[in-house]
Amino acid sequence: MLSKRRLLAVAAVAMTVAAGCSSSSKSSNSSNTTTSGSASNAGSSSSGGGHTLKVGILTDVTGAAASGNKTSVQGVQAGAVIAKQDGWTIKTYVGDTATSPSTALTAAKTLVDQDHVDVVLTVSALTFGAAPYLTSKDVPVVGAPEDGPEWLTAKNMFPVYGYLDTTKVSDVYGKFFKMEGVTNVGALGYSISPSSAEAAKGAAVSAQSEGLKVGYINANFPFGSTNVQPVALAMKNAGVNGFTATVDPNTGFALITALRQVGDPLKVALLPTGYGGDLLQAGPGALQSGQGVYFGTSFEPMEMNTAATQQLKSALAAIGISTDPTYAEYSGYAAMALLLDALKTTGASPTKSDLLTALNNVKNYNAAGLFGSHSFNLDDRTSTATGVGPCLYVTKLSGNTFQLVPGADPICGAEIPGKSVSPSS
């Protein structure tokens, strides 16, 4: 059951969203039409395959979380291009959470009860609002585990990063900051998102494990807020010269700008989103704000030019996207990749039960190669990874390009024995 605090906090966010984030009840892209608060028939994302699957996309098209997640629709569309090559026609329906748990639930009900989708792919900070309903209906759910712990416990939910336990602590953050010469670390996370709050606290513990000072930690920042001046001043006064913020691009870039304005001598600003296409949708001035910023991702950056990144680039080009993918496009594409791995063992017209069985039997999922050399077993929910995952790929923005960071392409780590952070609710 959702806690009252989480419900009220997200409801408050939804009511105070700036007009620029949700100025229209409708938005459109190359082949989908989305309606705020509901799901709409998006038509076929690919055609000509031998089999058809109805896929619901639950995501934050509007509202405070849209800056980080709305492009997941295009990621799924790119995955549908690959599905077509495997003989599957993917018919998509989009449900907009509008960054509200109640609207997320309404959208999920429409996807299941009216559109009769076979599976739901989700990249949303509000999935927790719909998760109990989807679980009660035995609907397979595949997506980004960015919102809460239900991805660990609900047997119908399959995360594209593996079963992450964000209360566990990895040494990856500490190793990276130390490698880049940081001596005093700051961390920022959203109060409304357990995974965000726990990741911020975990980064602090990780830094301490490497002998670094933690001058500032705030795991209670309002979701989507750009009122970061007090945080910047507090970090400067604490002597912070490196930080990570497990937040959306709008918040992250605003904090970097504020830190520079107050004269904080940053060595490292590490953001989990902002790489690639996210920089383009973060608003005017983001390119300037992003200079020298480090960006971490679980997936191979396009600059690695591997077979997996070339395939993703080609799939995005097929739907008219020529820029580097956003975080949400990576996640939507990875969700389709996981679904396609499962479809290899089903018949031509799989039931929901068939899909659940097939997803549980995926033993070596690697996001269509975007995880590089590592993979994970969807049938093993006990060997959970730490909140940051086994490996982190890091790039640094220089001019108009992202540069691979030596020693962090990727930087891999392990759980720190005996270390954990308190779960957020």
Steps between C-alpha positions, in 0.01 A plus 500: 500500500623848420591713798298817552821705490591373154150560369477852636847594385443386143158664493661826609758468223227440243313812609803728495651396167609802298285581200789428268515139614134424431345779302294272278289197564639333190840441345600309192799331340572314181249220546333539836241732644488531876222648705568623851338277756401225259627249253436533130534262209835593354469275202762257379858597572622251244326305229551200283596253775352154536358550850337792681541604862310778677738699719402767750749776578458656845715811529518861618409687182402811695570636847815544705650161402451553126842660451664168577247244376271618219730381220464138612226473235760550228724243668222242479441597137869441426469160665198429281727543198712212629185303581388533137825333391410211732153468345298690759264790439485716811177692547550765767267686735630788713385581854615833645544500879503884498743461793218395732453159667123516460531584130757222460242258638228635269730471199596144592133400535428643156791310348382172651120527509432699181802447276555139614879519474705183537784666693581839653838666444562778750756776546344709772570647842136419584479132411437427868158662460395233250709204616253339746224506236724356228618229737141413597422451130813288437611743229866462399683827572843575354688824551725733696501434877531868584208546736491250785563154648206328330741399222666267751186347646229489230536179300348656188756783479828469311756786523729586210798571731468182702356459847655799672491540876569868559544445874821313418818700445744462211858625496458636144420861594783519750749349257399742226518813716838397638631425150402850387664675795192589706561536874164626633175354365142625489187302405142601416188283460123539477293430812204363303704236317641226725756399238621860459525564875672170569745546212603841638558353846684204348733728302598671824579171672693387191713814510572455870610141436774637273619740769327808356320761705125545455429867554135509395219250449133574434269209421185707557499743208157578344434304183577695182584825682757743361515708819859392555670819618487396870653163409780666302586733787496214750732293279741790456506574873570132569798500261344252255706460181316205348137393507244266353129572472260214427245741353340602170699712251319822587600479867852378425590775254344766721721388790815507289421853383435612858825346626696688237321823585598473867858414407520139614830353368350180359723224373216262417126531446364151427141469374305181420304676225594772256709298257422522130152609405417595860727800459285624211174491695635646824425855388696802372852524634531130582793454261690776675401374846607150406858587407740281696215303660527122538205279406455144620291233330445125527512469120787532255529862380469550126862622492617143562379415148434134575272266307231561765519881479502484119183292507332752733613790282355331192170424675466862616581625150220282366251704705661834413735559796860591417618629841654291776231315697355634821493302825132422435566391140769263624259366764205461261724325247644275772147410612417390146828304487403309813152434363650371175729266694187355662309475172768267365350223713128570457257410227353737243217615728634496856265548794595714800585179683724391211683833511550483877649152469722603209625814677591299808696262277726767349837401645751726327336836435746768389280774349569398140873521573490845664621359834828404337645186653258461792146364513252377757251223568133604520419188698732595788345764725724419796837601355406866477750757386575816692317820410758610245519160331817303426647750253470867411591654166611863538537773236603865535359784292761704316377755249230332294614144560504242776840350576555155651671525840811279520458239771125546503392344173376323706606520864378192684476421866345288766281520806677630810458230767319615810389832350142601428268801512160530659207433264285796403122475500 
